[in-house]
Amino acid sequence: MYFVFDIGNVLFSWNPDIFLAQYFPDDVMRLKQMIFLGEEWKRLDLGELSLQEVEILLSERYVQDKEAIHFIFDHFQEEMMQPIDDSIKTVKALKKKGYKLYLLSNLNQERYHKRYQQHPDIFSLFDGVTLSGGVHELKPDQSIYLKFFHQFHLEPSNGLLIDDNLANIQTAQRLGMQTLLSLPQQNLTQRLKAMGIDL
């Protein structure tokens, strides 16, 4: 059996609402939609644009928000993406038991490598990584899952996906994977044990 982890809100925190509310409390939804839910961000995750290119495009389109955009791009990675201790503890326990571990995430290469440089102790635990920015496909489209299976010669029925997005979970289920929907404040180790996983 092998385990597949998403990154955002599974291994690392990812909550634009909390981050934006700290600095722009009256403008959270507009800035979130503009930056993190916009077409440019989708192209970032697909590997078509770099972070710098997204920042430039947004600053040119929303001139009145230029200062806010620069501030957000200067700070969001450090403040929004921090390891989730409960999940990291579970990953280490699975590794100790000898399970194969993989990452499957909507993330571009640039942001992944920056996280890796800051947390090599975490990312080195994984046996393989498939990123949307590398294969130019996004979850929940099944094509990224199929590329992942092919890349690492894996049978879907032998794997368990842990993801915080229901649509991603549903695609994995249709392809024959076991799944676990990641929840805030969960005890991931106990939830896996309840599924019969030897930990």
C-alpha positions in Angstrom: 0.0 0.0 0.0 1.1 3.6 -0.7 -0.1 7.0 0.5 -0.6 10.2 -1.6 -0.7 13.5 0.1 -1.8 16.9 -1.1 0.3 19.8 0.2 -1.9 22.8 0.9 -4.2 22.3 4.0 -2.9 18.8 4.4 0.9 19.0 5.0 1.2 22.8 5.1 -1.3 25.5 6.1 -3.0 27.4 3.3 -5.7 29.9 4.3 -5.8 33.1 2.3 -8.8 34.4 4.4 -6.9 34.4 7.6 -3.8 35.9 6.0 -5.7 38.7 4.2 -7.8 39.5 7.2 -4.7 40.4 9.2 -3.7 43.1 6.8 -6.7 43.9 4.7 -9.7 43.2 7.0 -12.2 45.2 4.9 -11.1 43.7 1.6 -10.6 40.0 2.1 -13.0 38.5 -0.4 -12.1 40.9 -3.3 -8.4 40.4 -2.9 -8.8 36.7 -2.5 -10.8 36.5 -5.7 -8.4 38.8 -7.5 -5.2 37.0 -6.6 -5.7 33.5 -5.3 -8.8 32.5 -7.3 -8.1 34.4 -10.6 -7.1 33.1 -14.0 -3.4 34.2 -13.4 -3.2 32.0 -10.3 -4.6 29.0 -12.3 -1.9 29.6 -14.9 0.7 29.7 -12.1 -0.4 26.3 -10.9 -0.3 25.0 -14.4 3.3 26.1 -14.8 2.5 28.6 -17.5 3.5 31.7 -15.4 6.1 32.4 -12.7 5.2 34.1 -9.4 6.9 37.2 -10.6 5.0 37.2 -13.8 1.7 36.8 -12.0 2.5 39.7 -9.7 3.4 41.9 -12.7 0.2 41.0 -14.6 -2.0 41.7 -11.6 -0.2 45.0 -10.7 -0.7 46.2 -14.3 -4.4 45.2 -14.4 -5.3 46.5 -10.9 -3.1 49.6 -10.7 -5.1 50.9 -7.7 -4.2 47.8 -5.7 -0.5 47.7 -6.7 0.9 48.3 -3.2 -1.4 45.6 -1.7 -0.5 43.1 -4.4 3.3 43.7 -3.8 2.8 43.3 -0.1 0.8 40.0 -0.5 3.4 38.5 -2.9 6.2 39.5 -0.5 4.6 37.8 2.5 2.1 35.1 1.7 4.4 32.2 1.3 6.1 32.6 4.6 3.0 33.4 6.6 0.4 31.1 4.9 2.5 28.0 4.3 3.6 26.5 7.6 4.0 22.8 8.4 0.9 21.2 10.0 2.5 19.3 12.9 -0.1 16.6 13.2 0.2 15.7 9.5 4.0 15.7 9.6 4.0 13.4 12.6 1.8 11.0 10.7 4.0 11.1 7.6 7.0 10.2 9.7 5.1 7.3 11.3 4.1 6.0 7.9 7.7 6.3 6.7 9.0 4.4 9.7 6.6 1.6 9.0 8.0 1.3 5.5 5.1 2.6 3.4 5.8 4.4 0.1 4.8 8.1 0.2 4.0 10.5 -2.6 2.9 14.1 -3.2 0.2 15.1 -5.7 -0.5 18.8 -5.6 -1.8 21.8 -7.6 1.5 23.7 -7.2 4.1 25.1 -9.5 7.7 24.0 -9.5 9.0 27.3 -8.2 6.9 27.4 -5.0 7.6 23.7 -4.4 11.4 24.1 -4.6 11.2 27.1 -2.2 9.3 25.0 0.3 11.7 22.1 -0.2 14.7 24.3 0.5 13.2 25.5 3.7 11.9 22.1 4.9 14.1 19.4 3.3 13.5 17.2 6.4 9.8 17.0 5.5 10.0 16.7 1.7 12.8 14.2 1.7 10.4 11.7 3.3 8.5 11.3 0.0 9.4 8.8 -2.6 8.0 10.8 -5.5 6.2 14.1 -6.4 3.8 15.0 -9.2 3.0 18.7 -9.4 0.4 20.4 -11.6 3.1 22.9 -12.7 5.3 20.0 -14.0 2.6 18.0 -15.9 0.4 21.1 -16.8 -2.7 19.5 -15.5 -4.8 20.4 -12.4 -6.7 18.3 -9.9 -9.5 17.3 -10.0 -9.1 16.5 -13.7 -8.3 12.8 -13.9 -5.5 13.3 -16.3 -3.1 14.4 -13.6 -3.9 11.3 -11.6 -3.3 9.1 -14.6 0.1 10.8 -15.2 0.9 10.3 -11.6 0.1 6.5 -11.7 2.1 6.1 -14.9 5.1 8.1 -13.7 5.6 5.9 -10.6 4.1 2.6 -12.0 1.4 2.5 -9.4 -1.9 0.7 -9.2 -4.7 3.0 -8.1 -6.4 0.4 -6.0 -3.2 0.1 -3.8 -3.2 3.8 -2.9 -4.8 6.1 -0.4 -5.2 9.8 -1.2 -5.3 12.4 1.6 -6.7 15.7 0.3 -8.7 18.6 1.6 -10.8 19.1 -1.6 -13.9 17.0 -2.0 -13.7 17.1 -5.9 -10.1 15.8 -5.8 -11.3 13.0 -3.4 -14.1 12.1 -5.8 -11.9 11.8 -8.8 -9.5 9.5 -6.9 -12.5 7.3 -5.8 -13.7 7.0 -9.4 -10.2 5.9 -10.4 -10.2 3.2 -7.7 -8.2 4.8 -4.9 -9.0 4.7 -1.2 -9.4 8.3 0.1 -9.4 10.3 3.3 -10.8 13.9 3.3 -8.4 16.0 5.4 -10.1 18.0 8.1 -9.0 20.9 10.3 -8.0 19.9 13.8 -7.9 16.2 12.9 -5.8 13.5 14.5 -4.6 12.1 11.2 -2.8 9.1 12.8 -6.0 8.1 14.7 -8.1 8.5 11.6 -5.8 6.2 9.6 -5.7 3.6 12.4 -9.5 3.7 12.4 -9.3 2.7 8.7 -7.2 -0.3 9.6 -3.8 1.2 8.7 -1.0 -0.3 10.6 0.7 2.6 12.4 
